[in-house]
Amino acid sequence: MTANPLLQNWTTPFGIPPFKLIQDDQFQEALDHVLNTTLRNIESIAKNQAKPTFQNTIEQMELAEVQLNDVVGVFFNLSHSDSNEFRQKLEAEFSPKFAKYSSDIFLNEDLFNRIRELWEHHKQDSHLTSEQIRVLENYYKCFVRSGCHLNNTEKVRLKALKEQLASLHTSFGQKILSEEKEWFLKIPESEAKKLPSFLIGSMQEAAKERDIDGYVVTLNRSLIVPFLEHSSNRALRHQAYSAWVGRGNNDNENNTQDTIRQILALRHEMAKLLGFETYANYKLDEEMAKNPKQVKDLLDTVWQPARQKAIEDAAVLQNMLKQDGFDDGFEPWDWRYYSQKRKCSEFSFDESKVKMYFQLENMIEAAFYCSTRLFGLTFKPLDVELYHPDCRAWEVQKDGRHLAIFIGDYFARPSKRSGAWCSCFRSQNKLRGEVRPITINVCNFIKSAEGEPCLLSFDDTRTLFHEFGHALHAMLSDVTYESISGTSVVRDFVELPSQLFEHWIEIPEVLQRFATHAETNQTIPKSLLEKLLATKNYDMGFATVEYLASAYVDLAMHNEIPTSDPLAREAEILTQIDLPPAIKMRHSTTNFLHVFATSGYSSGYYSYLWSEVMDADAFEYFLEEGGPFNKKTAQRLEKYILSAGNSQKPEELYTLFRGQLPSADALLRKRGFLPA
C-alpha cells in the first residue's frame, strides 16, 4: 500500500501532488483505502466513551479526512480537467461509494448524539471561540439536514436515494462531455476565410486537435460564440447553434432526458423524506435566499426591465435581417450575428481588432497586478511538473511569506469538461499547523496556432477575472478549520468574490497598462478603450434574459411535483414568463451541467444574480470610498469576506464589510436598467 504515491507523504515543493509518479491504475486502490480508513477513524470518534468535547469530536472529525481530501482532490480535479475512459469509468464507480460514505457518517447515531450534546450545551462552554461555535453549528445542522432524525427504514431509503443521485449526476456530466467530444462542424475554406483571423486560427487548432485538415467549429463556448457572432452563413450558424443547444437531446446514447426525469424524482422524494414540501425548499433553507418565494421575487424584479430591453433590441436586429433579404423570421441563431453587426455599426466597434489587445499572458498579469494593488500579493512562476503540459503554477506570497500555490489550466481540449471553474487540491487550515492552499483555475480558452499569442475576447477576459476572484477567496482564507475555509460558503454567497473581481477588468488604468496589441505591442488607443467601456452594457437585455430563463426553469422544476417530460415542462415555464422567441435559455435543460451534473447549483442557478446584488453594491462602496484601489476598502474586503470563509453567517459578514445589506438597485444600475 505504501508504494502507492497517492498514499505517501508528498515531499514535492509546497506539497503539490506528485503528478509524474501517479498512474491511473493506482487510483482505485487509493480511493478504497482512504474511504475505508476514514470511516474507521470516524467510527472511533463515534464510539469514544469519553465525554464529548469540541477537541475529541469536532476537531478529530476535521483531522479524520486529511488523506481522503488529498486523494479525492487529485482524482476529481483530473477527472474533470483531463478525463479519459479509465477515469470516467472509475468516477462512475466511485460516485455512489462517496454518497454511501457521506450517509454512513451523517446517519451515524452515536456520532450525532455527541454533536447534539455539544450543540445543546455549547453556551455553557466558555472556552469555545466564535469560530468554533460556527463550525459546531454547521456540523449540527448538516447532520439534521442529512436525515439523522429519521427511523431506520427511512435512513436506508435515504442512503439509496443519495447513491442513485450520485450515479445519475456522474452519468449526466459524462454524457455531455461525450457529446462535446464527438461533435464538430467542418467549415468550408471559402466560408472560413470570411471570418476574422483570430477565429480562423482557432478553428485550425480545433481541427488539428481532432486530426482533421482544415477548419472546424466545436461545442466549446469560446469557439462557437465567436463563430455565431461573425459567420454570415445563416445555414452554418443554424447548424452550429442547433448542435450547441441540443446537447443531451439527440437520438443517441448521450440523451439526458431520462436521467433528468430520474434526478428530479429522486430529489423530490429525498426532500419529502427530510420534511420539506419541495426540493427547492430543502436546498434554499440554508442559503441566504431562505425560500423559493424570495428567489422568484428577485428574478421578477429584474425580468421585466430586461425583457423589455431585449424586445426593443430584437426589433432592430430583425429589421437588419430583413435588409439582408431574409423574411422567414428572426431566429436564435441570428441574434449574435446581427447584434455584433449592430455593435460594429453603432459604436464603430470591431471585435476582431479589440481582441488583438487581449492576450492571455497579459490578462493573467493584469489579474495578478490588481491582486497586488488590492491585497499586497506577489506571484512567482514555479518550474514544477503538473498533470498536463498546458498547466502552469505560481507561488503566491504576501508580506514576504508563503500564502498559496496557484495553478492555471487555461486551454480547451477534448478531455476537459466545458465551462470554467475554480477548485482546490488542498484547502487552507491551521488545525495541523499553517496549511496553505493549492488552488486551480480551469478555463476553456481556444489555443492559438503554434508561435502565436492566445487572444481572448472581452467576455473570455471577464471569465478569467471571475475565476481568479474565486481563487482569491481560497488563497486569502485565514481560518482554523478546513470545513469553513475559503469558498466553503453558501451557494448564493460564493459568487460574490468572483463577480466583484470582474469589475477590475473595466478599470481604464488596468486596461491601459495590460491591453497591448499582439503584433505592435502598442497600448490600446484611448478612443478604442472608450468604445469598449461604452459597450459594457450593450445587449444586456439579451444576456440577462437568457440567464434568467435558465434560473426560472431550474427553480420551477425543483419547486413542484416532478415532471415526467422535462422538455415539455421547460416549454411551459418559458411560455409563462413570455420568453422572447429569438432567445433561448443560456443552458438548455438537457445540458444544464450546473444543475444536473451535480447538486451544487440545483435550485441555485439564481445565485449568480443574488451575489450580483452584493457585488454591484460592494463595488459602489469602493467608488464611494475613493476608487477601485482604495486600500482601506480592500482591507475590509479581505478581512470580512475573502479571509473569513464561513466563519460567520454571510449576511453578517457582508454587513461587517459594507455596514448594511444591499438592495437590487445597484444591480439594476450596473446592468443599465436604472440610471447610474
C-alpha positions as CSV (number, residue, x, y, z in Angstrom):
1,M,0.0,0.0,0.0
2,T,2.8,2.4,0.9
3,A,4.3,2.1,-2.7
4,N,1.3,4.0,-4.0
5,P,2.4,7.6,-4.4
6,L,-1.1,8.8,-3.6
7,L,-0.8,7.4,-0.1
8,Q,2.7,8.5,0.7
9,N,3.7,11.8,2.3
10,W,4.3,14.2,-0.5
11,T,7.8,15.7,-0.4
12,T,7.3,17.7,-3.5
13,P,7.7,21.5,-3.4
14,F,4.9,23.0,-1.3
15,G,3.2,19.6,-1.1
16,I,2.0,19.8,-4.7
17,P,0.6,16.4,-5.7
18,P,3.4,14.2,-7.3
19,F,1.7,14.1,-10.7
20,K,4.6,12.5,-12.6
21,L,4.5,9.5,-10.2
22,I,0.7,8.9,-10.3
23,Q,-0.7,6.3,-12.6
24,D,-4.4,5.8,-13.3
25,D,-4.4,2.2,-12.1
26,Q,-3.3,3.5,-8.6
27,F,-6.5,5.5,-8.0
28,Q,-8.8,2.6,-7.2
29,E,-6.5,1.2,-4.5
30,A,-6.0,4.7,-3.1
31,L,-9.7,5.7,-3.1
32,D,-10.8,2.5,-1.5
33,H,-8.1,2.8,1.1
34,V,-8.9,6.4,2.1
35,L,-12.6,5.7,2.3
36,N,-12.2,2.7,4.5
37,T,-9.6,4.3,6.7
38,T,-11.5,7.5,7.2
39,L,-14.7,5.6,8.1
40,R,-12.7,3.7,10.7
41,N,-11.4,7.0,12.1
42,I,-14.9,8.4,12.2
43,E,-16.3,5.3,13.9
44,S,-13.6,5.5,16.6
45,I,-14.7,9.1,17.3
46,A,-18.4,8.0,17.5
47,K,-17.6,5.1,19.9
48,N,-15.3,7.2,22.2
49,Q,-16.5,6.6,25.7
50,A,-15.1,9.9,27.0
51,K,-17.5,12.8,27.4
52,P,-17.7,14.7,24.1
53,T,-15.7,17.8,23.8
54,F,-15.0,20.1,20.8
55,Q,-11.5,18.7,20.6
56,N,-12.2,15.0,20.8
57,T,-15.2,15.1,18.5
58,I,-15.3,18.1,16.0
59,E,-11.6,18.6,15.7
60,Q,-11.0,14.9,15.3
61,M,-13.6,14.8,12.6
62,E,-11.8,17.6,10.8
63,L,-8.5,15.6,11.1
64,A,-10.0,12.3,10.0
65,E,-10.4,13.3,6.4
66,V,-7.0,14.8,5.7
67,Q,-5.7,12.0,3.5
68,L,-9.0,11.4,1.9
69,N,-9.2,15.1,0.8
70,D,-5.7,14.8,-0.7
71,V,-6.5,11.8,-2.8
72,V,-10.0,12.9,-3.8
73,G,-8.7,16.4,-4.7
74,V,-6.3,14.8,-7.2
75,F,-8.7,12.3,-8.7
76,F,-11.7,14.6,-9.3
77,N,-9.6,17.5,-10.5
78,L,-8.0,15.2,-13.1
79,S,-11.3,13.5,-13.9
80,H,-12.9,16.9,-14.8
81,S,-9.9,18.7,-16.3
82,D,-8.1,15.8,-18.2
83,S,-10.5,12.9,-18.4
84,N,-10.1,9.6,-20.2
85,E,-12.1,6.5,-20.5
86,F,-10.5,4.9,-17.4
87,R,-11.1,7.9,-15.2
88,Q,-14.7,8.2,-16.4
89,K,-15.4,4.6,-15.5
90,L,-13.7,5.0,-12.1
91,E,-15.7,8.2,-11.4
92,A,-18.9,6.3,-12.3
93,E,-17.9,3.5,-9.9
94,F,-16.9,5.7,-7.0
95,S,-19.7,8.4,-7.1
96,P,-22.2,6.1,-5.3
97,K,-19.4,5.0,-3.0
98,F,-18.8,8.6,-1.9
99,A,-22.5,9.1,-1.4
100,K,-22.6,6.0,0.8
101,Y,-19.6,7.2,2.7
102,S,-21.4,10.5,3.4
103,S,-24.5,8.7,4.5
104,D,-22.5,6.4,6.8
105,I,-21.2,9.4,8.6
106,F,-24.2,11.7,8.7
107,L,-26.6,8.9,9.7
108,N,-24.3,7.6,12.5
109,E,-26.5,8.0,15.6
110,D,-23.6,7.7,18.1
111,L,-21.7,10.4,16.3
112,F,-24.8,12.7,16.1
113,N,-25.5,12.2,19.8
114,R,-22.1,13.5,20.6
115,I,-22.5,16.5,18.3
116,R,-26.0,17.2,19.6
117,E,-24.8,17.2,23.2
118,L,-22.1,19.7,22.3
119,W,-24.5,21.9,20.5
120,E,-27.2,21.8,23.2
121,H,-24.6,22.8,25.8
122,H,-22.2,25.0,23.8
123,K,-23.4,28.2,25.6
124,Q,-22.1,26.7,28.8
125,D,-18.6,26.2,27.4
126,S,-16.9,29.5,27.7
127,H,-13.7,28.1,26.1
128,L,-15.2,27.9,22.6
129,T,-14.3,30.6,20.2
130,S,-16.8,32.2,17.9
131,E,-15.3,30.3,15.0
132,Q,-15.6,27.0,16.9
133,I,-19.2,27.8,17.6
134,R,-19.8,28.4,13.9
135,V,-18.1,25.1,13.0
136,L,-20.2,23.2,15.6
137,E,-23.4,24.8,14.4
138,N,-22.6,23.8,10.8
139,Y,-21.9,20.2,11.8
140,Y,-25.1,20.0,13.8
141,K,-27.3,21.5,11.0
142,C,-25.6,19.3,8.5
143,F,-26.5,16.1,10.4
144,V,-30.1,17.3,10.9
145,R,-30.4,18.1,7.2
146,S,-28.9,14.8,6.3
147,G,-31.6,12.8,8.0
148,C,-30.2,11.7,11.3
149,H,-33.6,12.1,12.8
150,L,-35.2,9.5,10.5
151,N,-36.2,6.0,11.5
152,N,-34.1,3.1,10.3
153,T,-36.3,2.2,7.3
154,E,-36.2,5.9,6.2
155,K,-32.5,6.0,6.6
156,V,-32.0,3.0,4.4
157,R,-34.1,4.7,1.7
158,L,-32.3,8.0,2.1
159,K,-28.9,6.2,1.6
160,A,-30.2,4.6,-1.6
161,L,-31.5,7.9,-2.9
162,K,-28.2,9.6,-2.4
163,E,-26.3,6.8,-4.1
164,Q,-28.6,6.7,-7.1
165,L,-28.4,10.5,-7.4
166,A,-24.6,10.4,-7.3
167,S,-24.5,7.9,-10.1
168,L,-27.0,9.9,-12.2
169,H,-25.1,13.2,-11.7
170,T,-21.9,11.5,-13.0
171,S,-23.8,9.9,-15.9
172,F,-25.2,13.3,-16.9
173,G,-21.8,15.0,-16.9
174,Q,-20.2,12.2,-18.8
175,K,-22.9,12.2,-21.5
176,I,-22.5,15.9,-22.1
177,L,-18.7,15.5,-22.2
178,S,-19.2,12.8,-24.8
179,E,-21.5,15.0,-26.9
180,E,-18.9,17.8,-26.8
181,K,-16.0,15.5,-27.7
182,E,-17.8,13.8,-30.6
183,W,-19.4,16.7,-32.4
184,F,-17.7,19.1,-34.7
185,L,-18.7,21.0,-37.8
186,K,-16.3,21.2,-40.7
187,I,-16.3,24.7,-42.3
188,P,-15.6,25.0,-46.0
189,E,-12.4,27.0,-46.6
190,S,-14.4,29.6,-48.7
191,E,-16.5,30.3,-45.6
192,A,-13.7,30.1,-43.1
193,K,-11.7,32.8,-45.0
194,K,-14.5,35.3,-44.5
195,L,-14.0,35.1,-40.7
196,P,-11.7,37.2,-38.5
197,S,-8.1,35.9,-38.4
198,F,-8.2,35.1,-34.7
199,L,-11.2,32.8,-35.4
200,I,-9.6,31.2,-38.4
201,G,-6.6,30.2,-36.3
202,S,-8.8,28.9,-33.5
203,M,-10.7,26.7,-36.0
204,Q,-7.5,25.4,-37.4
205,E,-6.2,24.5,-33.9
206,A,-9.5,22.8,-33.1
207,A,-9.2,20.8,-36.4
208,K,-5.7,19.8,-35.6
209,E,-6.7,18.5,-32.1
210,R,-9.1,16.1,-33.9
211,D,-6.6,15.1,-36.6
212,I,-8.6,16.9,-39.3
213,D,-7.4,19.1,-42.1
214,G,-9.0,22.4,-42.5
215,Y,-11.3,24.3,-40.1
216,V,-13.8,23.1,-37.6
217,V,-16.2,24.5,-35.1
218,T,-16.7,22.6,-31.8
219,L,-19.2,23.0,-29.0
220,N,-16.7,24.9,-26.9
221,R,-18.2,28.2,-25.9
222,S,-15.0,30.2,-26.6
223,L,-15.1,28.9,-30.2
224,I,-18.8,28.6,-31.1
225,V,-19.9,32.0,-29.7
226,P,-17.4,34.0,-31.9
227,F,-18.4,31.8,-34.9
228,L,-22.1,32.7,-34.3
229,E,-21.1,36.3,-34.0
230,H,-19.1,36.5,-37.2
231,S,-20.3,33.9,-39.7
232,S,-22.5,35.4,-42.4
233,N,-23.6,32.0,-43.5
234,R,-27.0,31.6,-41.9
235,A,-27.3,27.8,-42.6
236,L,-24.0,27.1,-40.9
237,R,-25.0,29.3,-37.9
238,H,-28.2,27.3,-37.7
239,Q,-26.4,24.0,-37.8
240,A,-23.8,25.0,-35.2
241,Y,-26.4,26.7,-32.8
242,S,-28.7,23.7,-33.0
243,A,-25.9,21.3,-32.0
244,W,-24.9,23.6,-29.2
245,V,-28.3,24.0,-27.5
246,G,-29.2,20.4,-28.5
247,R,-26.5,18.7,-26.4
248,G,-28.2,15.9,-24.5
249,N,-31.3,16.0,-26.7
250,N,-30.2,13.8,-29.6
251,D,-31.3,10.3,-30.6
252,N,-28.2,8.6,-29.2
253,E,-26.8,7.1,-26.0
254,N,-26.0,10.6,-24.7
255,N,-29.6,11.7,-24.5
256,T,-30.1,13.0,-20.9
257,Q,-33.9,13.3,-20.7
258,D,-34.4,10.1,-18.8
259,T,-31.5,11.0,-16.5
260,I,-33.2,14.3,-15.7
261,R,-36.5,12.7,-15.0
262,Q,-34.9,10.3,-12.5
263,I,-32.9,13.1,-10.9
264,L,-35.9,15.3,-10.4
265,A,-38.0,12.4,-9.0
266,L,-35.3,11.3,-6.6
267,R,-34.5,14.8,-5.4
268,H,-38.2,15.4,-4.7
269,E,-38.5,12.1,-2.8
270,M,-35.5,12.9,-0.7
271,A,-36.8,16.4,0.2
272,K,-40.2,14.9,1.2
273,L,-38.4,12.3,3.3
274,L,-36.5,15.1,5.1
275,G,-39.6,17.0,5.8
276,F,-39.7,19.6,3.1
277,E,-42.5,20.3,0.6
278,T,-40.2,20.5,-2.4
279,Y,-36.6,20.1,-3.2
280,A,-36.2,23.8,-3.7
281,N,-37.5,24.4,-0.2
282,Y,-34.9,21.9,1.1
283,K,-32.0,23.4,-0.8
284,L,-32.8,27.0,-0.1
285,D,-33.4,26.6,3.6
286,E,-29.7,27.2,4.4
287,E,-29.0,29.7,1.7
288,M,-29.2,33.5,2.0
289,A,-32.4,33.4,0.0
290,K,-34.1,31.1,2.5
291,N,-37.1,30.1,0.3
292,P,-38.3,29.9,-3.3
293,K,-40.5,33.0,-3.0
294,Q,-37.6,35.3,-2.2
295,V,-35.7,33.9,-5.2
296,K,-38.6,34.3,-7.5
297,D,-39.2,37.9,-6.3
298,L,-35.6,38.8,-7.2
299,L,-35.9,37.1,-10.6
300,D,-39.2,39.0,-11.2
301,T,-37.6,42.3,-10.2
302,V,-35.0,42.0,-13.0
303,W,-37.1,40.1,-15.6
304,Q,-39.5,42.9,-16.8
305,P,-36.9,45.6,-17.5
306,A,-34.5,43.0,-19.0
307,R,-37.2,41.5,-21.2
308,Q,-38.4,44.9,-22.4
309,K,-34.9,45.9,-23.4
310,A,-34.4,42.6,-25.2
311,I,-37.7,43.1,-27.1
312,E,-36.6,46.6,-28.2
313,D,-33.3,45.2,-29.4
314,A,-34.9,42.3,-31.2
315,A,-37.0,44.7,-33.3
316,V,-33.8,46.4,-34.5
317,L,-32.0,43.2,-35.3
318,Q,-35.0,41.7,-37.1
319,N,-35.0,44.7,-39.4
320,M,-31.3,44.1,-40.2
321,L,-32.2,40.5,-41.0
322,K,-34.8,41.7,-43.5
323,Q,-32.4,44.1,-45.1
324,D,-30.2,41.1,-45.8
325,G,-33.1,39.5,-47.7
326,F,-34.5,37.1,-45.1
327,D,-38.2,37.2,-44.5
328,D,-38.7,33.9,-42.6
329,G,-38.4,35.3,-39.0
330,F,-35.7,36.3,-36.6
331,E,-34.2,33.2,-35.0
332,P,-31.9,32.5,-32.0
333,W,-29.0,31.6,-34.4
334,D,-29.4,35.1,-35.9
335,W,-29.2,37.1,-32.7
336,R,-25.4,37.1,-32.0
337,Y,-24.5,37.8,-35.7
338,Y,-26.8,40.8,-36.1
339,S,-26.1,42.0,-32.6
340,Q,-22.4,42.0,-33.5
341,K,-23.0,43.9,-36.8
342,R,-25.1,46.4,-34.9
343,K,-22.4,46.9,-32.3
344,C,-19.8,47.5,-35.0
345,S,-22.1,50.0,-36.7
346,E,-23.3,52.0,-33.7
347,F,-20.1,52.1,-31.8
348,S,-17.6,51.7,-34.7
349,F,-16.6,48.7,-32.8
350,D,-14.6,45.8,-34.4
351,E,-14.4,42.8,-32.1
352,S,-11.5,41.3,-34.0
353,K,-9.5,44.5,-33.6
354,V,-10.3,44.7,-29.9
355,K,-9.3,41.0,-29.4
356,M,-5.8,41.8,-30.6
357,Y,-5.3,43.8,-27.4
358,F,-6.4,41.0,-25.0
359,Q,-3.5,38.5,-24.9
360,L,-3.9,35.7,-22.3
361,E,-0.5,36.3,-20.9
362,N,-1.2,40.0,-20.3
363,M,-4.6,39.3,-18.8
364,I,-3.1,36.9,-16.3
365,E,-0.6,39.6,-15.4
366,A,-3.5,42.1,-15.1
367,A,-5.3,39.8,-12.6
368,F,-2.0,39.5,-10.6
369,Y,-1.4,43.3,-10.8
370,C,-4.9,44.0,-9.3
371,S,-4.3,41.5,-6.6
372,T,-1.0,43.1,-5.7
373,R,-2.5,46.6,-5.6
374,L,-5.5,45.5,-3.6
375,F,-4.1,42.8,-1.2
376,G,-0.3,43.0,-1.5
377,L,0.1,39.7,-3.2
378,T,3.1,38.7,-5.3
379,F,3.3,35.9,-7.9
380,K,6.5,33.9,-8.6
381,P,6.4,31.3,-11.5
382,L,7.3,27.8,-10.5
383,D,9.1,25.2,-12.5
384,V,7.2,22.1,-11.3
385,E,5.6,19.1,-13.2
386,L,1.8,19.3,-13.3
387,Y,-0.8,16.9,-14.7
388,H,-0.8,18.4,-18.2
389,P,1.8,20.4,-20.2
390,D,-0.6,23.3,-20.6
391,C,-0.8,23.8,-16.8
392,R,1.3,26.4,-15.1
393,A,1.9,27.2,-11.4
394,W,2.9,30.2,-9.3
395,E,3.9,30.7,-5.7
396,V,1.8,33.4,-4.1
397,Q,3.3,35.4,-1.3
398,K,2.0,38.2,1.0
399,D,4.3,40.4,3.0
400,G,7.2,38.1,2.1
401,R,5.6,34.9,3.4
402,H,4.2,31.9,1.5
403,L,0.5,32.3,1.0
404,A,-0.6,29.7,-1.6
405,I,0.1,27.9,-4.8
406,F,-2.0,29.0,-7.8
407,I,-2.3,26.7,-10.9
408,G,-3.7,27.9,-14.2
409,D,-5.1,25.4,-16.7
410,Y,-6.4,27.7,-19.4
411,F,-6.8,25.9,-22.7
412,A,-9.7,23.8,-24.1
413,R,-9.1,20.2,-25.0
414,P,-11.5,17.3,-25.7
415,S,-10.6,15.7,-22.3
416,K,-11.8,18.7,-20.4
417,R,-15.4,19.5,-19.3
418,S,-16.8,22.7,-20.8
419,G,-17.1,25.9,-18.9
420,A,-14.7,27.4,-16.3
421,W,-14.3,26.7,-12.6
422,C,-12.1,27.1,-9.6
423,S,-11.1,24.2,-7.4
424,C,-8.6,23.2,-4.8
425,F,-6.1,20.4,-4.4
426,R,-5.6,21.5,-0.8
427,S,-7.6,23.9,1.4
428,Q,-6.3,26.4,4.0
429,N,-6.5,25.5,7.7
430,K,-4.5,25.9,10.9
431,L,-5.5,22.8,12.8
432,R,-2.5,20.9,11.6
433,G,-0.2,23.9,11.8
434,E,-0.2,26.5,9.0
435,V,-1.6,24.6,6.0
436,R,-1.7,26.9,2.9
437,P,-4.0,26.2,-0.1
438,I,-3.2,24.9,-3.6
439,T,-5.9,26.3,-5.8
440,I,-6.6,26.0,-9.5
441,N,-8.5,27.9,-12.2
442,V,-9.7,25.8,-15.1
443,C,-10.8,27.5,-18.3
444,N,-11.6,26.5,-21.9
445,F,-9.9,29.2,-24.0
446,I,-9.1,28.2,-27.5
447,K,-5.4,27.7,-28.0
448,S,-3.8,29.8,-30.7
449,A,-1.7,28.5,-33.6
450,E,1.9,27.5,-32.6
451,G,4.0,30.6,-32.0
452,E,1.0,32.9,-31.9
453,P,-0.3,34.6,-28.7
454,C,-3.5,33.4,-27.3
455,L,-6.1,36.1,-27.8
456,L,-9.2,36.4,-25.6
457,S,-12.5,38.1,-26.2
458,F,-13.5,40.6,-23.6
459,D,-16.0,38.0,-22.3
460,D,-13.2,35.5,-22.0
461,T,-11.2,38.0,-20.1
462,R,-14.1,38.6,-17.7
463,T,-14.2,34.8,-17.2
464,L,-10.5,34.8,-16.3
465,F,-11.1,37.5,-13.7
466,H,-14.2,35.8,-12.4
467,E,-12.4,32.5,-11.7
468,F,-9.5,34.3,-10.2
469,G,-11.9,36.0,-7.8
470,H,-12.8,32.6,-6.6
471,A,-9.1,31.7,-6.3
472,L,-8.5,34.8,-4.1
473,H,-11.3,33.7,-1.8
474,A,-9.5,30.4,-1.4
475,M,-5.9,31.8,-1.2
476,L,-6.6,34.6,1.2
477,S,-8.6,32.3,3.6
478,D,-7.4,32.6,7.2
479,V,-9.4,30.3,9.4
480,T,-8.6,27.4,11.7
481,Y,-10.9,24.7,10.3
482,E,-10.9,23.4,6.8
483,S,-14.7,22.8,6.7
484,I,-15.3,26.6,6.8
485,S,-12.2,27.5,4.7
486,G,-12.2,29.7,1.6
487,T,-15.1,29.1,-0.7
488,S,-16.9,26.7,1.7
489,V,-19.8,29.1,2.0
490,V,-23.5,29.0,0.9
491,R,-24.0,29.0,-2.8
492,D,-25.6,32.4,-3.2
493,F,-22.7,34.0,-1.4
494,V,-19.8,32.1,-3.1
495,E,-20.2,34.1,-6.3
496,L,-19.7,37.5,-4.5
497,P,-15.8,37.5,-4.6
498,S,-15.7,36.2,-8.2
499,Q,-18.2,38.6,-9.6
500,L,-16.8,41.5,-7.7
501,F,-13.3,40.9,-9.1
502,E,-14.7,41.2,-12.6
503,H,-15.1,44.9,-12.1
504,W,-11.4,45.5,-12.2
505,I,-11.0,44.5,-15.8
506,E,-13.1,47.5,-16.6
507,I,-10.8,49.9,-14.9
508,P,-9.2,52.2,-17.5
509,E,-5.9,52.2,-15.6
510,V,-5.7,48.4,-15.8
511,L,-6.6,48.2,-19.5
512,Q,-4.2,51.0,-20.4
513,R,-1.4,49.0,-18.7
514,F,-2.1,45.5,-19.9
515,A,-4.3,45.7,-23.1
516,T,-1.4,45.9,-25.6
517,H,-1.5,44.9,-29.3
518,A,-0.4,41.4,-30.0
519,E,1.7,42.5,-33.1
520,T,2.7,46.1,-32.4
521,N,2.8,46.0,-28.6
522,Q,1.0,49.4,-28.6
523,T,-1.3,50.2,-25.7
524,I,-5.0,50.1,-26.6
525,P,-5.9,53.6,-28.0
526,K,-7.9,55.8,-25.8
527,S,-10.7,56.0,-28.5
528,L,-10.9,52.2,-28.7
529,L,-10.8,51.9,-24.9
530,E,-13.7,54.4,-24.6
531,K,-15.7,52.4,-27.2
532,L,-15.0,49.2,-25.3
533,L,-16.2,50.6,-22.0
534,A,-19.2,52.3,-23.6
535,T,-20.4,48.9,-24.8
536,K,-20.2,47.1,-21.4
537,N,-24.0,47.1,-21.2
538,Y,-24.5,46.5,-24.9
539,D,-27.0,43.7,-25.4
540,M,-27.5,43.4,-21.7
541,G,-31.2,42.7,-22.3
542,F,-30.3,39.5,-24.2
543,A,-27.7,38.4,-21.7
544,T,-29.9,38.9,-18.7
545,V,-33.0,37.3,-20.3
546,E,-31.1,34.1,-21.4
547,Y,-29.6,33.8,-17.9
548,L,-32.9,34.4,-16.1
549,A,-34.8,31.9,-18.3
550,S,-32.4,29.2,-17.1
551,A,-32.8,30.3,-13.5
552,Y,-36.6,30.3,-13.7
553,V,-36.6,26.8,-15.2
554,D,-34.2,25.5,-12.5
555,L,-36.3,27.0,-9.7
556,A,-39.7,25.9,-11.1
557,M,-38.7,22.3,-11.8
558,H,-37.4,21.8,-8.3
559,N,-40.3,23.6,-6.6
560,E,-43.1,21.3,-7.8
561,I,-44.1,17.7,-8.2
562,P,-41.5,16.3,-10.7
563,T,-42.4,16.3,-14.3
564,S,-42.4,13.2,-16.5
565,D,-41.5,15.3,-19.5
566,P,-38.7,17.8,-18.8
567,L,-38.7,19.4,-22.2
568,A,-42.5,19.9,-22.2
569,R,-42.3,21.4,-18.8
570,E,-39.4,23.6,-19.8
571,A,-41.5,24.9,-22.7
572,E,-44.4,25.6,-20.3
573,I,-42.3,27.6,-17.9
574,L,-40.8,29.7,-20.8
575,T,-44.3,30.4,-22.1
576,Q,-45.4,31.5,-18.6
577,I,-42.6,34.1,-18.4
578,D,-43.2,35.0,-22.0
579,L,-39.6,34.5,-23.2
580,P,-39.0,36.4,-26.4
581,P,-38.9,33.8,-29.3
582,A,-35.4,34.7,-30.6
583,I,-33.8,34.0,-27.2
584,K,-33.2,30.5,-25.7
585,M,-32.1,29.6,-22.2
586,R,-28.4,30.2,-21.6
587,H,-28.2,26.5,-20.6
588,S,-30.9,24.2,-22.0
589,T,-32.3,21.7,-19.6
590,T,-30.7,18.7,-21.4
591,N,-27.2,20.1,-21.0
592,F,-27.6,22.1,-17.8
593,L,-24.4,20.9,-16.1
594,H,-24.7,23.4,-13.2
595,V,-28.0,21.7,-12.1
596,F,-27.8,18.1,-13.2
597,A,-24.1,17.1,-13.2
598,T,-24.0,17.9,-9.5
599,S,-26.4,19.0,-6.8
600,G,-24.4,22.2,-6.3
601,Y,-26.5,24.7,-8.3
602,S,-29.7,22.7,-8.3
603,S,-32.4,25.2,-7.3
604,G,-29.5,27.6,-7.1
605,Y,-28.7,28.9,-10.5
606,Y,-30.3,32.2,-9.3
607,S,-27.3,32.6,-7.0
608,Y,-25.2,34.5,-9.6
609,L,-27.9,37.1,-9.6
610,W,-28.2,37.1,-5.8
611,S,-24.5,37.6,-5.5
612,E,-24.5,40.2,-8.2
613,V,-26.8,42.3,-6.0
614,M,-24.0,42.3,-3.5
615,D,-21.1,42.7,-5.9
616,A,-22.7,45.7,-7.6
617,D,-23.2,47.3,-4.1
618,A,-19.7,46.3,-3.0
619,F,-18.1,48.0,-6.0
620,E,-20.1,51.1,-5.5
621,Y,-18.7,51.1,-2.0
622,F,-15.2,51.1,-3.4
623,L,-16.0,54.1,-5.6
624,E,-17.7,55.9,-2.7
625,E,-14.6,55.4,-0.5
626,G,-12.1,56.8,-3.0
627,G,-11.8,54.4,-6.0
628,P,-11.3,50.8,-7.1
629,F,-7.9,50.5,-5.4
630,N,-8.8,52.2,-2.1
631,K,-6.6,50.4,0.5
632,K,-9.0,50.7,3.4
633,T,-11.9,49.2,1.5
634,A,-9.7,46.4,0.1
635,Q,-8.6,45.6,3.7
636,R,-12.2,45.4,4.8
637,L,-13.0,43.2,1.9
638,E,-10.1,40.9,2.7
639,K,-10.9,40.9,6.5
640,Y,-14.6,40.3,6.4
641,I,-15.2,38.4,3.1
642,L,-12.1,36.9,1.5
643,S,-10.2,35.7,4.6
644,A,-13.3,34.9,6.7
645,G,-14.6,31.8,4.8
646,N,-17.8,30.5,6.5
647,S,-16.7,31.7,10.0
648,Q,-19.9,33.8,10.3
649,K,-23.3,33.9,8.5
650,P,-22.9,35.6,5.1
651,E,-25.3,38.4,5.9
652,E,-23.3,39.2,9.0
653,L,-20.0,39.2,7.1
654,Y,-21.4,41.4,4.3
655,T,-22.8,43.9,6.9
656,L,-19.4,44.0,8.7
657,F,-17.8,44.8,5.3
658,R,-20.4,47.3,4.0
659,G,-22.3,48.5,7.0
660,Q,-25.6,47.3,5.6
661,L,-27.2,44.7,3.3
662,P,-27.8,45.8,-0.3
663,S,-30.9,46.3,-2.4
664,A,-31.3,45.3,-6.0
665,D,-31.0,48.9,-7.2
666,A,-27.2,48.7,-7.6
667,L,-27.6,45.6,-9.8
668,L,-30.2,47.3,-12.0
669,R,-27.8,50.3,-12.4
670,K,-24.9,48.0,-13.2
671,R,-26.9,46.3,-15.9
672,G,-28.1,49.5,-17.3
673,F,-31.8,49.1,-16.4
674,L,-31.7,52.1,-14.0
675,P,-30.0,55.5,-14.4
676,A,-26.4,55.5,-13.0
